[in-house]
Amino acid sequence: MYDPLTREGIVVVDTDRSEVVLAADALAHSIFRMLRQGQRVVFELDGDGRATHVRSGAEPDLGLPTTNI
């Protein structure tokens, strides 16, 4: 889930269904202006454990198709 007005949201990890809070700048310099529920994305974690550098695709080790941007 993501609120573009407050830039707050969470993503759910495919492997264990854990929730990760999005960093305020997670979509900066991204093709996304917002995220929709169920959309597959790849992200990195910052030093505080928040999702950042969100991009399109899925993790290769899950055997899912990936998209490089």
C-alpha positions as CSV (number, residue, x, y, z in Angstrom):
1,M,0.0,0.0,0.0
2,Y,1.2,3.5,-0.7
3,D,-0.2,7.0,-0.1
4,P,1.3,9.4,-2.7
5,L,0.3,12.5,-0.7
6,T,2.2,11.5,2.5
7,R,4.7,9.3,0.6
8,E,4.1,6.6,3.3
9,G,3.5,2.9,2.6
10,I,4.5,-0.6,3.0
11,V,5.6,-3.5,0.7
12,V,5.1,-7.2,1.5
13,V,8.0,-9.6,1.0
14,D,7.0,-12.6,-1.2
15,T,9.1,-15.2,0.7
16,D,7.8,-14.7,4.2
17,R,4.9,-12.2,3.8
18,S,6.7,-9.7,6.2
19,E,5.9,-6.0,5.8
20,V,8.6,-3.5,5.1
21,V,8.0,0.3,5.5
22,L,8.8,2.4,2.5
23,A,11.4,5.1,3.0
24,A,10.1,8.6,2.2
25,D,12.4,8.7,-1.0
26,A,11.6,5.1,-2.1
27,L,10.1,6.2,-5.3
28,A,12.5,9.1,-6.1
29,H,14.1,8.7,-9.5
30,S,11.8,5.8,-10.2
31,I,9.4,5.1,-13.1
32,F,6.6,4.8,-10.4
33,R,4.5,7.8,-9.3
34,M,2.6,5.4,-7.2
35,L,2.2,1.7,-6.5
36,R,-0.8,-0.5,-6.8
37,Q,-1.7,-3.4,-4.6
38,G,-0.3,-6.7,-5.9
39,Q,2.3,-5.0,-8.1
40,R,5.6,-6.9,-8.0
41,V,8.6,-4.7,-7.3
42,V,12.3,-5.1,-6.3
43,F,13.7,-2.9,-3.6
44,E,16.7,-2.5,-1.3
45,L,16.8,-1.8,2.4
46,D,18.4,1.3,3.9
47,G,20.3,1.4,7.2
48,D,17.0,1.6,9.1
49,G,15.4,-1.4,7.4
50,R,13.1,0.6,5.2
51,A,12.5,-0.2,1.5
52,T,14.2,2.1,-0.9
53,H,15.2,2.2,-4.6
54,V,11.9,0.6,-5.6
55,R,11.9,-0.7,-9.2
56,S,9.9,-3.0,-11.4
57,G,10.3,-6.7,-11.4
58,A,10.7,-9.7,-9.1
59,E,13.7,-11.4,-7.3
60,P,15.4,-13.8,-9.7
61,D,15.8,-16.5,-7.0
62,L,12.0,-16.9,-6.7
63,G,12.0,-18.1,-10.3
64,L,9.8,-15.2,-11.4
65,P,10.4,-13.0,-14.5
66,T,12.5,-9.9,-13.9
67,T,12.6,-6.5,-15.5
68,N,15.8,-4.5,-15.6
69,I,15.3,-0.7,-15.8
